[in-house]
């Protein structure tokens, strides 16, 4: 059985024009089946813009190469029932890594966009610098070995991380800085294709392909976690800006002479509305003697308060926690009002840990939008909480890696 080979479908200098065209069409088929699952040959033909005989010919070639499988017949709208096709599960694999300020997680996806095992994590954080690269590579290689993944079937490594990430050059301007692009450092260690992307953008791409932004044209995907990130979808495509840094929503200054932000400016949105700010406010309040259930939830150890404890306490009716989340929602709504007036999106998606507090932050977000946004824009905006949950980032960067490899010239 022939396995999926990136070289076969990407390096085209030694094949004729007809073969190049066929390979390009095959890459499109593989991409659509990964993103959208089982499809009828007639539907695939419409997506790839090919006649029925041509799409069937290419699907048969992909079947013979062990990449695609036939999965029965679909419903007929009149006439012959179409055949159903899907990527073969073991045709190829994608390794996805999430590096955050609290931990690193590794997942492996098969050609059907299915995780072949639960995420595996280790306590390495991005703030530790490039010293984490070797242990992350060793940890990932062990998982690949333990899961018995044939190395020749690994399409590449997708890595999502916070910071000013330029996926084109493989550089993270905020973290993991060295004399060489961080993507190149990982690529040398793994000996595989490597793509890095900002965490908020990876999540936005997951929403575009698999979540609430599917079939939408203009969407803002807000990542509410320890920091605040933004993924922007314009005309159905992920918008990155000139250097790939578009979406630094959390570092928009909201007040003059405010709290010093980690970016060096004062009064940034993150200093009011991020998970870090919420936890800091909660700790300071408890230390100052505020009455709250938070102390009980952490056994009296204030330093153990995290985002989940504040959300849990609020759900138990703790007024102090509710007020902290409501205040965060107010500032988020004010910031979103500015973005709505600039981008005029049809949908805003809220994701990340803080989105789990939607019952406490959504009302003040919507209220602030009504106060600060032009009603012609703000009154019609739709706000949804992500259904992809914490998996959005790692699923998104795996999908981005697939596109990167299949589109590579």
N, C-alpha and C positions, 0 to 999 in steps of 0.2 A: 504494500500500500504506500502510495506517495503521500508524504506529509506536507503541511503548509510550509512553504519556503519564502520568506520575505524577498530573498534575492531573485527568485523566479519571477515574481510579479512586480518588482520594483526596478531592478537594473535592466534597462531595455536597450542598451547600446548594441548588443550583439544579436538582436532579433529584428525581423522585418516589420514594416508598418502594420500589416494585417495582424500579426501576433501581438504587437503593442496594443492595438485597439481591443483585441480579444482579452488581453490581460487586464486592461483598464476596466472593461465591462465586468470581468470576473471579480475584480476588487470591489466594484460597486455592489454586486450581488452579495458577496461575503459581508460587506458593511451593513446592508439593509437587513439581512437575516440576523446579524448580531444585535442590531438596534431594535428590530420590530418582531423578532421571533419567527414562528412558522408562517409562511406566506404561500399563496397560490402562484403557480407559474404565470398566470395571466396578470396578477397584480405586480409581480416582479417585473414583467415586461413593460408595464406602464411606468414604473419608477425609473427603470434603466433606459426607457424609450427604445425598446427593441420589439421586433415582430415576434409572434408566438413561436414560429419555427426556430428563430435565432436564439431566443431565451432558453428553449428546450435543449438546443444543441449545446449551449454553454453549461447548462445545469448537468447534462449528461457527462460533459468533460470534468466538471467539478466532482461529480459522484465517482468517476473512475479514479480521480486523484485522491479520494478519501477525505474530501473537505465538506461535501454536502451530502445529505441523505433524503430520500423520498419518504414521506410520512402519510401516505394514504391520499384520499381525495376530498376536496372541499365541496361546498354546496354549489349547485348550479343555479344560475339566473335565467336558465333557458338554454338547452343544448347540452353539450358534453361537460361532465363534471371536471373541474380543473384538478391537476395534481398539486399536492402540498409538499413544500420543501423546507428544510432547516439546515443550519450548519451542523455538522457532526460534532458531538461534544468534545471529542479528543483531537479534533483537527488542529487546534492550536490553543495556547494558554497565554494569559496576560498576568503579570505580577504587578500588584498595586500596593504602594507604600504610602502611609500617612504619617508625616512627621509633624508633631505639634509642640506646643510649649509645655505639655504635660507627659506625653508618651509617644511612642512610635508603634504603629500597627501595620501588619502585613496581611494581605489577602491574595488569593489566586483565583482568577476567573477562567472558565473554559470558553469554548467558541460559541456557546449558547448564552453567554452573559450570566452564567450561574457560578456562584462561589462554590468551590469544591471542598471548602472546609470553613469553619468559623475563623474570624480574625484572630491572629496571634499577636500579642503585644509584649513590649519590653520597656523598662523605665528609662528610656533615653529621650532627652528633650532637645529641641532645635537650638535652644539658648546655650548649649554646651559646646557648640562650634563644630569644626570639621573632625574633631576627635571621634565623633559618633559614627562616621562613615564606615570604618572597618567593622565595628561590632554589628552595625545594621546589615552590612553585606553578609557577614558570617551567619547571622541569625536567619536571614532570608534564604541563603544557600542551604542551610539545614532543613528549612521547611520544604524547599524544592526537592531535596533528597528524600526526606521522610515521606512526602506525598508521591514519590516515584514519578515525577514529571520529566519526560524526555526533554533534555535541554534543547534539542534541535526544533522542538515544537513551541518553545517560548518565543512569543512575538517581540517581547521587550518588557521594560520596567517603567511604569508610570508612577511618579512621586508627587504628591500634593503637600504643600507646606505654606505657612504664613509668610508674609514679607513682600517686598517689591521684587516680584519674579518676572524675568523676561524669558519666556519659554523658547524664544527664537535663538538666543545666545546661550541658554542654560545657566544664567546668572541669577543669584538671589542677592540683591543689593543690601538687604537688611540682615540676613543671617547666612551662616556658612560661607563667609567671604574668604577667599584665598587668592593666590596668584593665577588660579585656573578655574574656569566655570565649574560649579558644583555638579552639573549634569555630566560633564566630561570626566570628573573624578569617579563618579559612580559607574560610568560606562567602562572605564578602564578596569575597574574592579570586577564588574560582572561579565564583561565581554559581550554585552548585549546592547541593543538600542535602549536609550534612556531619555525620557521626557519629564521635565519638571514643570509644575504649574502652581500658581497661587491657589490656596484652598478655596476661597470664595468663588473664583472663576471655575474651578473644577466642579463645585456644587451647582453653579448656574448651568453648566453644560449638562450635568446629570438631569437637572429639571427640564432642560430643553429636549433631551433625548428620551427620558423615561418618566418624567414627572409632570407637574402642573403647567409647565411652560410648553409642553408638547403641542405643536401646531400653532403656537402663538408667535407673534412677530416682534413685539416690543415689551420686554419684561425686565424688572429689577428683582434680583434674587439677593436678599440681605442675610448675611451669615451673622447671627447673634450668639457669640460665645464669650470666651474671655476677652476677645477683642471684637471689633465690628468690621466686617468685610462686605464688599458689594460685587456681585457679578452682573454685568449689563448685557442684555440681549437686544440687538438692534437689527430690524429687518430679518429676523429669524436666525441671526448669527451671533456668536459670542464676540463682544466688542472689547478690544484690549487697549486701544490707544496707540500712540506712536512707539513707545518703548515697552508696551505690555503692562503698564502700571495703572491703567484706568481702574477706578473703583475704590480709591482710598477714602471711602465714606467716613470711616471712624476718625479720620484726622482732619476733618473740616472744623476749624475753630468756630465755636458757637457763642462764646462770651469773651470779652476782653479781660486780661489780667486774671484768668481762671487758673485752675489747677494745672500744674506742669505735667504735660503728657510725656510718655516715653519717647515720642518722636522729636521732642525738644521744643515744641510749641506749647502755648498755654490755652486752656479752655476748649480743647478738642472734644468732639462728641463722645469719644471713648472714655473721657474722664467723668462723664455723667451717666452713661447708659450701657456700658459694657459689663460683662460678667465680673471683670476685675473691679470695676467701680462699685458695683452692687455689693460684692463681698466685702470690700473695704469699708463701705458705709455701714454695713451690718456689724462688722467687728467693732468699729468705732462707737456705734450706738450702744452695743452691749457693754463695752468697757466703760461707757459714760453712765451706765445705770439704767438704760431703757428697759422697760418691761417687755419681755418677748419669750416665745417658746423656743427660740433658737438655742439658748443656753442648754435647755434640756436635751435637744436633739443631738448636741455634740458632747454631752456629758460634762458640761461646764468648761470644756477646753475651747475657748473662743477661736483659737488659731485653726481649729478643724472645720470652721464654717466654710462651705463651698456653695456654688450656685444651687446645687440640688437641695441643700438644707433650707435656703431662703425660699425656694419654690415650695418645698414641702411644708414649711411653717405657714406660708401664705395660704396654702390649700387647707390647713387646719384652722384658719381664721385668725392668724396672728396679724394684728393691725400694723405693727411695725414693719413686718416683711411686706405686707400688701402695699404700704405707703412707699417703700423703697422701689418696688417694681413699678408702681404707678408713676413715680417720678421719672424712672428710666423710660417708660412708655411715652411720657410727655415730650422728653427731649428727642427720642427717636422719631416721633411724629413730626416734630418741628423740622428736623433734618430731612425727613422724607418729603415734607411739603416743598422744600427747595428743589429736591430732585424731580418731583412730579412736574413742577413748573418748567424745568429744563428739558426733561426727556419725554413728558406726556405718555407714560407707559399705559398699557391696558391692564397690567397685572403686577402686583408686588407679592413676592413669596418670602415668607419669614422662615428661616431654618436655624439650626444650632441649638445648643442647650437652652438658651433663654426663650426660644419659641415654645418650649413646653409650658411656659408661664403665660400662654396666650390669653387666658381668661382675665389676667391681671394687667397685661400690657396692651392688649388690642384696643379696649375702650379709650384709654388716654392717647394712644397713637391716632385713632380716628378723630378724636376731639381736636388734637393739635393740627391735624390736616385740615379740618374744617375752619380752624381759626387762622392758620397761616398760609393756606393755599387758595389760589383763585378758584372760586366755586365751579367754574366751567370745567376745570381740570380735576379738582379734588373730589367733587361729588359723585363722579362716575368711576372712580378708581376701585378696582377689586383687590382685596388683600386676602391671601390664603396662607395657612401654615403648611409647610412642606410635609408631604406624606412619605417622603423617602427617608426622613429621619437622619440619624448619625451616619448612615451608609452613603449618603449623597456624595461626599467628597471622594471617597475611595472608588466608588462606582463611576463617578465622573472622570477621574484621572485615568482609569482603565479604558474608558471609551475614547478619551482624547489620545491615548497612546495608540489605540487601534487606528484612528483617523490619521495620526501622524505617520505611522508605518505604511498604511495603504496609500497615502497621498504623496509619499516621498518620491522625489524624482530620481 
